[in-house]
Amino acid sequence: MKFAKKLVTDWLVQYKFRNWTIHSGAGTAVTGDERRARAKEIADQLCDHRFWLTHGRSIKMDDLKRMRLLVTDYSQSGELADAIGRYYALLQMSFATNLYKIYETVDSQILKFVVPQVPPPKQILAQQIQAANMIPFELHCDNCKSASKLQANFGTPQPILPGHVPFPKDNKFRCPHCGTEHDLIDARPQLEAQAKKPVV
């Protein structure tokens, strides 16, 4: 998360805010510190898991506008919308299939290959979880970076593995090393969806 925030902050300052030189309201000059502070504010909002709730959620244009980011609606430009649509279709055809491909232009070459996996890894994991009625996992503390071993049991209580602690009933896990509280409320439904059983 810290790495993502750093990248977003750096990229906003370097690219998005590159030509932001005057405050639109006051008409005063924008300083480098102000660009960086604004970029950090946006990066913090984009990485706020309490708001987005899941990594797979799409961020809409209205979300960006609520953050007071100036964005261009490319769908209002026929030529740009067509170019982006064709590029997206090309990406899907190129990288969403299990084929061997090589692309070459005057200046570059891209080689991509995927070894087919049957069944997919997620399906294997789900089968293992359903068969075992439990899953052990590590939680890395955002504050002290230490790892704690937890165990989620599904359907019926299971013996706790050595060195592990049960998944907390209230979804709150306190790091035994530094005391930082971690909210696992979003992890519970994800685990239950894989196991097709409730965490007990």
C-alpha positions in Angstrom: 0.0 0.0 0.0 2.8 2.4 0.8 4.5 1.6 -2.5 1.2 2.2 -4.4 0.8 5.6 -2.5 4.3 6.6 -3.4 3.9 5.7 -7.1 0.6 7.6 -7.4 2.0 10.6 -5.5 5.1 10.7 -7.7 3.1 10.2 -11.0 0.6 12.9 -10.1 3.3 15.4 -9.4 5.4 14.5 -12.4 2.6 14.1 -15.0 -0.9 15.2 -13.9 0.1 18.3 -12.0 3.0 19.1 -14.4 1.2 22.2 -15.8 -0.6 23.1 -12.7 1.1 26.4 -12.0 -1.7 28.8 -10.9 -4.5 28.3 -8.3 -7.8 28.6 -10.1 -9.5 30.4 -7.2 -6.8 32.7 -5.8 -4.8 33.2 -9.0 -1.6 32.6 -7.0 1.4 30.5 -8.0 1.3 26.8 -7.1 4.4 25.6 -5.3 6.1 22.2 -5.5 5.1 21.5 -1.9 1.5 22.2 -2.7 1.6 19.8 -5.7 3.1 17.1 -3.6 0.6 17.7 -0.7 -2.4 17.5 -3.1 -1.0 14.4 -4.8 -0.5 12.7 -1.4 -4.1 13.6 -0.5 -5.4 11.9 -3.6 -3.2 8.9 -3.2 -4.5 8.5 0.4 -8.1 8.6 -0.8 -7.4 6.1 -3.6 -5.8 3.7 -1.1 -8.5 4.1 1.6 -9.8 0.5 1.9 -12.5 1.7 4.4 -14.1 3.5 1.5 -13.5 1.3 -1.6 -14.0 -2.0 0.5 -12.5 -4.2 -2.2 -9.5 -4.1 -4.5 -11.6 -5.2 -7.5 -14.0 -2.2 -7.4 -14.0 0.1 -10.4 -13.2 3.7 -9.8 -15.6 5.8 -11.9 -15.1 9.3 -13.3 -17.6 10.7 -10.8 -15.4 9.3 -8.0 -12.4 11.2 -9.4 -14.4 14.4 -9.7 -15.5 14.1 -6.1 -11.8 14.1 -5.3 -11.6 17.5 -7.1 -9.5 16.0 -9.9 -9.8 17.6 -13.4 -10.5 14.7 -15.8 -11.4 14.5 -19.5 -14.4 12.5 -20.5 -13.0 10.7 -23.5 -16.4 9.3 -24.4 -17.4 12.9 -25.5 -14.7 12.8 -28.2 -15.7 10.4 -31.0 -12.1 10.0 -32.3 -10.5 9.5 -28.9 -13.3 7.2 -27.7 -12.9 5.1 -30.9 -9.1 4.9 -30.4 -9.3 3.9 -26.7 -12.1 1.3 -27.5 -9.9 -0.3 -30.3 -6.8 -0.3 -28.0 -8.8 -2.0 -25.2 -10.1 -4.7 -27.6 -6.5 -5.3 -28.8 -5.3 -5.7 -25.2 -8.0 -8.2 -24.4 -7.2 -10.2 -27.6 -3.5 -10.1 -26.8 -3.3 -10.8 -23.1 -6.6 -12.5 -22.1 -6.0 -15.8 -24.0 -3.7 -18.8 -23.5 -1.8 -18.4 -26.8 1.8 -17.9 -27.8 2.2 -14.5 -29.4 5.0 -12.3 -30.7 4.6 -8.7 -31.8 7.2 -6.7 -33.5 7.3 -3.1 -34.6 10.1 -1.0 -36.0 11.2 0.0 -32.5 10.1 -2.8 -30.2 9.4 -6.5 -29.7 6.9 -8.0 -27.2 7.0 -11.7 -26.5 4.2 -13.2 -24.5 3.4 -16.8 -23.7 1.1 -18.5 -21.2 1.2 -22.1 -20.1 -2.4 -23.3 -19.9 -3.4 -24.3 -16.4 -6.2 -26.8 -15.9 -8.0 -26.3 -13.5 -7.1 -22.7 -12.7 -5.2 -22.1 -9.4 -8.1 -20.4 -7.7 -10.3 -23.4 -8.4 -7.7 -25.8 -6.9 -7.4 -23.6 -3.8 -11.2 -23.5 -3.4 -11.4 -27.3 -3.7 -8.6 -27.6 -1.0 -10.4 -25.2 1.3 -13.7 -27.0 0.9 -12.1 -30.3 1.6 -10.2 -29.2 4.7 -12.9 -26.9 6.2 -10.1 -24.5 7.2 -7.4 -22.2 5.7 -4.3 -20.9 7.5 -3.0 -17.6 6.3 -0.5 -14.8 7.3 -1.4 -11.3 8.2 1.3 -8.6 7.9 1.0 -5.7 10.2 0.9 -2.3 8.4 2.5 -0.7 11.4 5.4 -3.0 12.6 5.6 -5.2 9.5 5.5 -8.4 11.6 3.6 -11.5 10.4 0.9 -13.2 12.4 -0.5 -16.7 11.6 -4.3 -16.9 11.6 -6.6 -19.8 10.8 -10.2 -19.5 9.5 -12.4 -22.5 10.1 -15.5 -23.2 8.0 -18.8 -24.8 9.0 -17.5 -26.6 12.1 -14.7 -25.8 14.5 -11.3 -27.4 13.6 -8.1 -27.9 15.6 -5.9 -24.8 15.5 -2.6 -25.4 13.9 0.5 -24.8 16.0 1.5 -21.1 16.0 -1.8 -20.0 14.7 -4.7 -18.1 16.2 -8.4 -18.4 15.3 -10.0 -15.9 12.9 -11.5 -13.3 15.3 -15.3 -13.6 15.9 -15.6 -9.8 15.8 -13.3 -9.4 12.8 -10.8 -7.4 14.8 -7.3 -8.7 15.1 -4.8 -7.0 17.4 -1.1 -7.4 16.4 0.6 -9.2 19.3 3.9 -7.3 18.5 2.7 -3.7 18.5 -0.9 -3.7 19.4 -2.2 -2.3 16.1 -5.8 -3.3 15.5 -6.6 -4.7 12.0 -10.2 -4.8 10.7 -10.8 -8.1 8.9 -14.5 -7.4 8.1 -13.8 -7.5 4.3 -11.6 -10.7 4.6 -14.5 -12.7 6.1 -16.9 -12.7 3.1 -14.0 -13.3 0.7 -13.0 -16.4 2.7 -16.6 -17.6 2.9 -17.1 -17.2 -0.8 -14.1 -19.4 -1.5 -15.1 -22.1 1.1 -18.9 -21.8 0.4 -19.3 -22.1 4.1 -19.4 -19.5 7.0 -16.3 -18.8 9.1 -16.9 -20.1 12.6 
